[in-house]
Amino acid sequence: MSKQVEIKQNSWYGGISDDPRAIASSGFSISKNFDIFSSPNRLTPYRSFEQDQTSSSANDMKQYFVKDFLYASASAKLYGLGQTGAGLTKIVQKADATTGNWSLPATSEGNGAVRNGCLVEYKDYLWGFQGTTQVFKWGLLSGTPSITNSAGTVGTVYNTITVISVVAGGTLYNVNDILYIGGGTGGTAIVASVTAGGVVATVTLLEPGYNYSTGTKATTTSSSTGTGATIGVTTVANTSATITSVAQGLIAKDDNGYIFYNNIVVRIYPSGTVQDQALKLPTNLKITSACNFGNYMAIGCAPISNFNGVSKVFLWNLYSPDVQEVIDWGEGELRVLESVEGMLVGISDRYLNNSTGAGRGSMIVQGYTG
């Protein structure tokens, strides 16, 4: 049996060591909530990490498990997204972020399980997800806020168009005209044949799209003078999805709000209308972070499976049914994506926090200037 040797440690300037077995008088394996650099020969706690409180009793904020924080744009208020004792959505607030205690608004409790990871201010409301299919909002922030538990409902997916037929042929169409099918997102057909007067006789499905329901749909075309054609569509059976992951929302250049769950982008209009599936990304990915990038929205995605570890970034122009660019972000789980001085910067977890890394993972910081 090897002899145990006592090592006295009173110098910390070496920081965290990559090798926990390294013999170093100034290094260590891990440090949390301590300032190790201002005074290298002592461990000084970061006082700002002390437990906060409400006006009722000291240290009682811990019970609300607040994980998301947001400064109000028009005041000094600070908001936090936590949960009740039953695990339901609970919003807390500070009248002044720099001083005083937290308060617990009486109208800030939701009726669905809290979904931390998304709390965004848009048009005088706080928006986020709760439960399995709910989008909540809390406001008006400038007045006396109250919660709307189901400002929108997400997760109902009409998969794709499987069969199309001509219901009304319209006039003045040409063979090979592209028909954009209304009533959903991304469905297109091509005119295969016409009769006298440019009446559409037969069509062929090009893109099956999504979020359609079976029935008759109007069409538009930008490639000819054709008007009036309607298409009958049949879709696969409706399926339902539930919220399993969320990402922080943002306000884009079109002045709409956007929030993200699973592989889906949700659009919030200034009127408060919530549009599910404004964009649908591959189902083997989950959205983890998004930011504005010039005229585009950059959407960072990580693989759902730990064993399929390649992340992607999609550039989207905010209105097309498909993305304009796909960037391979490399191996690992992309956690944070942001635009810094015109460059996309992403932070990826390459197997630091899952068993496949076997303790040999790393944090990767990458930039993209395409």
C-alpha positions, 0 to 999 in steps of 0.5 A: 500500500502506497504511503499517504503524503500530506500536501499543504496548499496555500498558493492558488495562482496556478489556476485549474489544472487539466490533470487532477493528479499533477504535482503542483504547489500552485494548481488545483482541480476545481474552484467554485465561487472563490477569487483565487487571483486577487490574493494568491495565498488565500481563498476569498469568496465572491460576496456577490454569490451570496443567497438573495432574499425576498422581503419576508425572510433571509435566504428564502429565494432558494426555494424558487430555483430562479435560473433565468434573469432579465433586465427590463428595457424601460426601467431598472427592474430585474425579472427572474424565471423560477418555479413554485413548490409544485414546479409550475412557472413563477416570475419574481422581480426586483424593483431596482436591480442594484438594491433591495429585495425580491418581490413575488407578484401575485399574478405571476404563477402559471399553470404549467411546468416551468421551462427554464432557458427562455425568458424574453421581453417583447412588446411590454410582455415577458414571453416563455414556454411552460408545460408541454405545449404552452407559450405564456406571456406576462404583462403589461410590464408598464402596468399591473402585469398578469399571466396569460397561460396559453398565449399560444399553443405549439406542437401540433404538426401537420407533417407533409403533403402526400397527394395533390390534384387540380380542383380549379385550373385557372387561366393563362398558365404555362407548363413548368410554372411553379405553384406555391401552395397556400395554407401551410409552409413550403409546399410547391407544385409544378404545372405538368400540362395545360389545356386551351387558355392556359387552364392547368390540367395536371400538376406534380408535387415538388416540395411537400412542405409542412403544417398543412391540413387536407383540403383545397388550397389556393396557389400563387405563382411568380413565373407567369400571368396565370391566376385562379388555380386551386389544388386539392391536397392530402396529408399524412395523419396529424402528429403531436410533439411536446416541448423537450428543450428550449432556447433563449428568444430574440427580437429580429430585424423584422420587429417580430419576436422569436422563441425556440423549442426542440427543432422549431422556430416560433414567431410572435407578431407585434399583435401578440399572435403566436405562429408555430413552425415559422421554420422547421429544422432537421429533427435530429437536431435541437436549437440551443442558441440564436442571434441576429447576424446581419440580415439573417438570423443565425440559429445554432443547433446541437445533436440530440444524440450524444453519439452523433456529435456534429453541431450546425448553424443555420442562416435564415432570412426570416421569411423563406420556408427554408434556410439560406446557408448551413454551416458545419460547426464541428464536433461537440454540442454547440451551447452558445452562439452570438454575433461579436463585431460582425463575427459569429462566435460559438462555444461548444461542449465537446464531451465535457458533460456526458459519459462519452467523453470519459473525462477527456472533453474540452470547451471549444470557442470558434468564430465564423466570418463568412 
